[in-house]
Amino acid sequence: ARALRDLPVGVDRDLLDLLAAEILREAGKLDPDQVADAIWIFASLGPREIDFLPALQQAFLHQMDDFGVKPLVYTVAGLARIGVRDRDLFTKASYAMARNAVVMPAPLISLALWSLAKAGVPAQAFLEASKHRLQGPGIQECTPRDVSALIWALSVLPGKPDDELMGHLATFVARRTPLFGPEALVVTALGWTRIGFRKQMVLVDLYRSVYGVLPQFTPSQLAFMTFMFSLSGIRDDQLATGLLHRIATVGDQFN
């Protein structure tokens, strides 16, 4: 598990298989930090068949109460990122995270909520236990990417998002929109479109920021943003012209 932290980009498949076999052999002996390392790193390496994953899931289940806050969240995030669909595991993890919410920093709360939303598991208990951390100064610890992931998670999780929490998130976005990159802008716009967010001044700031980074948008991001802009109710001829020009420029890259 420690060796996984130092894997170079483009690591050889045979080396990965060797490490995977070793992890499978030792899965029952790994401590919580090592389980978290193994799951998170393999999740970060991209799609591949992970033969030892069931053994790591069992190790996680058996030791869950011994996981610290950060290993707990990163393990849940790694499993969600890989595409695990184990409702019992994620539900148990959600309650474990809720018990630790009082000491959990806002960026980890964002990652945890994103993970539960991606896994398709209700997160009401965790959200109730953690939202005070997002409504105070703690939200300032977040990056634009953290906040965009949080807004997306709230748009996917069951129930209407808390109005006070949405107000704090809107203030964050309004003040830091120039720091949002293409991915964070697209994810934020998608989340707010799903929620039905209609605070015009914040939406105007969000979509105006798109114009400055249009050359950085991938074709898929450009398509998503154009569609969501059309649903936003915002009238911005400059942005509309910019989107159309960019679409014409990269048109041959669309599938």
C-alpha positions as a Python dict, from the first residue, in 0.01 Angstrom:
ca = {
    (1, 'A'): (0, 0, 0),
    (2, 'R'): (286, 240, 78),
    (3, 'A'): (443, 168, -263),
    (4, 'L'): (125, 281, -436),
    (5, 'R'): (178, 639, -321),
    (6, 'D'): (496, 666, -526),
    (7, 'L'): (377, 510, -850),
    (8, 'P'): (488, 712, -1155),
    (9, 'V'): (247, 829, -1423),
    (10, 'G'): (194, 559, -1685),
    (11, 'V'): (312, 282, -1456),
    (12, 'D'): (354, -61, -1619),
    (13, 'R'): (49, -291, -1605),
    (14, 'D'): (261, -584, -1490),
    (15, 'L'): (382, -383, -1190),
    (16, 'L'): (23, -295, -1103),
    (17, 'D'): (-78, -659, -1123),
    (18, 'L'): (214, -755, -899),
    (19, 'L'): (115, -493, -640),
    (20, 'A'): (-248, -600, -666),
    (21, 'A'): (-157, -963, -598),
    (22, 'E'): (48, -859, -294),
    (23, 'I'): (-238, -646, -161),
    (24, 'L'): (-482, -935, -211),
    (25, 'R'): (-251, -1165, -14),
    (26, 'E'): (-212, -914, 270),
    (27, 'A'): (-560, -756, 264),
    (28, 'G'): (-657, -898, 602),
    (29, 'K'): (-347, -748, 764),
    (30, 'L'): (-373, -392, 627),
    (31, 'D'): (-446, -114, 875),
    (32, 'P'): (-705, 157, 798),
    (33, 'D'): (-451, 399, 648),
    (34, 'Q'): (-315, 128, 417),
    (35, 'V'): (-664, 24, 305),
    (36, 'A'): (-745, 389, 228),
    (37, 'D'): (-416, 434, 37),
    (38, 'A'): (-472, 125, -176),
    (39, 'I'): (-833, 207, -268),
    (40, 'W'): (-771, 577, -336),
    (41, 'I'): (-460, 527, -548),
    (42, 'F'): (-612, 255, -762),
    (43, 'A'): (-923, 470, -807),
    (44, 'S'): (-698, 754, -923),
    (45, 'L'): (-525, 535, -1182),
    (46, 'G'): (-840, 517, -1391),
    (47, 'P'): (-1073, 241, -1512),
    (48, 'R'): (-935, -112, -1482),
    (49, 'E'): (-1042, -444, -1335),
    (50, 'I'): (-939, -455, -969),
    (51, 'D'): (-943, -819, -862),
    (52, 'F'): (-855, -749, -500),
    (53, 'L'): (-1130, -491, -445),
    (54, 'P'): (-1377, -726, -265),
    (55, 'A'): (-1104, -813, -15),
    (56, 'L'): (-1038, -445, 49),
    (57, 'Q'): (-1409, -376, 85),
    (58, 'Q'): (-1428, -647, 351),
    (59, 'A'): (-1124, -501, 527),
    (60, 'F'): (-1294, -161, 522),
    (61, 'L'): (-1620, -299, 662),
    (62, 'H'): (-1448, -489, 942),
    (63, 'Q'): (-1231, -193, 1050),
    (64, 'M'): (-1459, 100, 967),
    (65, 'D'): (-1496, 213, 1328),
    (66, 'D'): (-1117, 241, 1353),
    (67, 'F'): (-1076, 468, 1050),
    (68, 'G'): (-973, 828, 1109),
    (69, 'V'): (-1171, 1104, 942),
    (70, 'K'): (-948, 1149, 636),
    (71, 'P'): (-892, 777, 559),
    (72, 'L'): (-1265, 717, 604),
    (73, 'V'): (-1365, 984, 352),
    (74, 'Y'): (-1093, 894, 101),
    (75, 'T'): (-1188, 527, 115),
    (76, 'V'): (-1554, 608, 50),
    (77, 'A'): (-1454, 847, -230),
    (78, 'G'): (-1224, 590, -388),
    (79, 'L'): (-1493, 321, -385),
    (80, 'A'): (-1745, 562, -537),
    (81, 'R'): (-1496, 671, -801),
    (82, 'I'): (-1424, 310, -898),
    (83, 'G'): (-1798, 254, -937),
    (84, 'V'): (-1874, 25, -644),
    (85, 'R'): (-2248, -19, -586),
    (86, 'D'): (-2277, -163, -234),
    (87, 'R'): (-2565, 16, -66),
    (88, 'D'): (-2508, -142, 276),
    (89, 'L'): (-2142, -45, 277),
    (90, 'F'): (-2205, 316, 177),
    (91, 'T'): (-2497, 352, 418),
    (92, 'K'): (-2284, 230, 707),
    (93, 'A'): (-2004, 465, 597),
    (94, 'S'): (-2249, 756, 580),
    (95, 'Y'): (-2343, 708, 946),
    (96, 'A'): (-1977, 667, 1042),
    (97, 'M'): (-1899, 998, 871),
    (98, 'A'): (-2197, 1163, 1041),
    (99, 'R'): (-2050, 1068, 1380),
    (100, 'N'): (-1726, 1243, 1280),
    (101, 'A'): (-1883, 1545, 1111),
    (102, 'V'): (-1813, 1781, 1401),
    (103, 'V'): (-1437, 1754, 1340),
    (104, 'M'): (-1448, 1718, 961),
    (105, 'P'): (-1312, 2010, 754),
    (106, 'A'): (-1540, 2150, 486),
    (107, 'P'): (-1336, 2016, 188),
    (108, 'L'): (-1370, 1661, 324),
    (109, 'I'): (-1743, 1713, 377),
    (110, 'S'): (-1772, 1815, 12),
    (111, 'L'): (-1583, 1505, -100),
    (112, 'A'): (-1794, 1282, 126),
    (113, 'L'): (-2123, 1422, -6),
    (114, 'W'): (-2002, 1391, -365),
    (115, 'S'): (-1911, 1026, -295),
    (116, 'L'): (-2248, 939, -143),
    (117, 'A'): (-2431, 1115, -427),
    (118, 'K'): (-2225, 927, -687),
    (119, 'A'): (-2293, 599, -507),
    (120, 'G'): (-2667, 673, -507),
    (121, 'V'): (-2700, 653, -129),
    (122, 'P'): (-2915, 896, 78),
    (123, 'A'): (-2699, 1119, 296),
    (124, 'Q'): (-2953, 1305, 509),
    (125, 'A'): (-2802, 1209, 845),
    (126, 'F'): (-2453, 1309, 735),
    (127, 'L'): (-2575, 1631, 573),
    (128, 'E'): (-2766, 1734, 886),
    (129, 'A'): (-2463, 1660, 1104),
    (130, 'S'): (-2221, 1849, 881),
    (131, 'K'): (-2404, 2145, 728),
    (132, 'H'): (-2313, 2381, 1014),
    (133, 'R'): (-1950, 2333, 910),
    (134, 'L'): (-2042, 2453, 561),
    (135, 'Q'): (-2243, 2754, 678),
    (136, 'G'): (-1969, 2911, 888),
    (137, 'P'): (-1611, 3018, 821),
    (138, 'G'): (-1524, 2659, 729),
    (139, 'I'): (-1657, 2706, 376),
    (140, 'Q'): (-1366, 2944, 313),
    (141, 'E'): (-1133, 2643, 332),
    (142, 'C'): (-1291, 2506, 15),
    (143, 'T'): (-1162, 2549, -337),
    (144, 'P'): (-1394, 2625, -631),
    (145, 'R'): (-1370, 2258, -723),
    (146, 'D'): (-1485, 2157, -372),
    (147, 'V'): (-1783, 2391, -389),
    (148, 'S'): (-1881, 2285, -741),
    (149, 'A'): (-1875, 1919, -630),
    (150, 'L'): (-2085, 2007, -326),
    (151, 'I'): (-2346, 2191, -536),
    (152, 'W'): (-2363, 1894, -776),
    (153, 'A'): (-2405, 1652, -482),
    (154, 'L'): (-2690, 1859, -338),
    (155, 'S'): (-2860, 1853, -678),
    (156, 'V'): (-2844, 1471, -690),
    (157, 'L'): (-2920, 1375, -329),
    (158, 'P'): (-3289, 1336, -236),
    (159, 'G'): (-3475, 1630, -82),
    (160, 'K'): (-3470, 2006, -122),
    (161, 'P'): (-3134, 2167, -36),
    (162, 'D'): (-3130, 2380, 279),
    (163, 'D'): (-3195, 2747, 191),
    (164, 'E'): (-2934, 2880, 434),
    (165, 'L'): (-2670, 2646, 301),
    (166, 'M'): (-2753, 2743, -56),
    (167, 'G'): (-2717, 3107, 42),
    (168, 'H'): (-2365, 3044, 175),
    (169, 'L'): (-2270, 2856, -139),
    (170, 'A'): (-2411, 3132, -360),
    (171, 'T'): (-2206, 3391, -169),
    (172, 'F'): (-1892, 3182, -214),
    (173, 'V'): (-1952, 3149, -587),
    (174, 'A'): (-2034, 3517, -632),
    (175, 'R'): (-1713, 3625, -458),
    (176, 'R'): (-1481, 3371, -623),
    (177, 'T'): (-1624, 3315, -969),
    (178, 'P'): (-1309, 3447, -1141),
    (179, 'L'): (-1115, 3160, -978),
    (180, 'F'): (-1343, 2892, -1124),
    (181, 'G'): (-1192, 2688, -1407),
    (182, 'P'): (-1394, 2527, -1687),
    (183, 'E'): (-1469, 2206, -1494),
    (184, 'A'): (-1585, 2389, -1181),
    (185, 'L'): (-1799, 2628, -1390),
    (186, 'V'): (-1967, 2343, -1577),
    (187, 'V'): (-2030, 2136, -1264),
    (188, 'T'): (-2166, 2438, -1074),
    (189, 'A'): (-2395, 2534, -1362),
    (190, 'L'): (-2514, 2174, -1391),
    (191, 'G'): (-2588, 2150, -1019),
    (192, 'W'): (-2776, 2477, -1009),
    (193, 'T'): (-2974, 2387, -1321),
    (194, 'R'): (-3082, 2060, -1159),
    (195, 'I'): (-3175, 2234, -832),
    (196, 'G'): (-3363, 2513, -1010),
    (197, 'F'): (-3145, 2788, -862),
    (198, 'R'): (-3271, 3128, -984),
    (199, 'K'): (-3070, 3402, -809),
    (200, 'Q'): (-3007, 3616, -1114),
    (201, 'M'): (-2709, 3819, -990),
    (202, 'V'): (-2512, 3507, -896),
    (203, 'L'): (-2600, 3334, -1222),
    (204, 'V'): (-2498, 3642, -1421),
    (205, 'D'): (-2156, 3642, -1250),
    (206, 'L'): (-2119, 3268, -1309),
    (207, 'Y'): (-2198, 3281, -1680),
    (208, 'R'): (-1996, 3596, -1740),
    (209, 'S'): (-1693, 3411, -1605),
    (210, 'V'): (-1740, 3150, -1876),
    (211, 'Y'): (-1651, 3401, -2147),
    (212, 'G'): (-1297, 3452, -2016),
    (213, 'V'): (-1209, 3081, -2023),
    (214, 'L'): (-1397, 2967, -2335),
    (215, 'P'): (-1076, 2868, -2519),
    (216, 'Q'): (-1003, 2621, -2237),
    (217, 'F'): (-1334, 2433, -2268),
    (218, 'T'): (-1335, 2082, -2413),
    (219, 'P'): (-1607, 2011, -2671),
    (220, 'S'): (-1815, 1819, -2414),
    (221, 'Q'): (-1783, 2100, -2157),
    (222, 'L'): (-1878, 2350, -2426),
    (223, 'A'): (-2188, 2150, -2517),
    (224, 'F'): (-2297, 2118, -2154),
    (225, 'M'): (-2243, 2487, -2082),
    (226, 'T'): (-2430, 2599, -2394),
    (227, 'F'): (-2726, 2381, -2304),
    (228, 'M'): (-2736, 2502, -1941),
    (229, 'F'): (-2696, 2866, -2046),
    (230, 'S'): (-3001, 2823, -2268),
    (231, 'L'): (-3201, 2708, -1963),
    (232, 'S'): (-3072, 2974, -1723),
    (233, 'G'): (-3298, 3262, -1827),
    (234, 'I'): (-2989, 3488, -1850),
    (235, 'R'): (-2970, 3728, -2145),
    (236, 'D'): (-2608, 3783, -2238),
    (237, 'D'): (-2552, 3845, -2607),
    (238, 'Q'): (-2174, 3857, -2570),
    (239, 'L'): (-2162, 3513, -2411),
    (240, 'A'): (-2411, 3371, -2661),
    (241, 'T'): (-2197, 3499, -2948),
    (242, 'G'): (-1882, 3365, -2782),
    (243, 'L'): (-2035, 3021, -2735),
    (244, 'L'): (-2151, 3005, -3096),
    (245, 'H'): (-1811, 3119, -3223),
    (246, 'R'): (-1631, 2860, -3008),
    (247, 'I'): (-1867, 2585, -3125),
    (248, 'A'): (-1795, 2680, -3488),
    (249, 'T'): (-1422, 2675, -3416),
    (250, 'V'): (-1415, 2325, -3262),
    (251, 'G'): (-1713, 2182, -3449),
    (252, 'D'): (-1510, 1905, -3612),
    (253, 'Q'): (-1418, 1773, -3264),
    (254, 'F'): (-1778, 1697, -3164),
    (255, 'N'): (-1885, 1334, -3177),
}
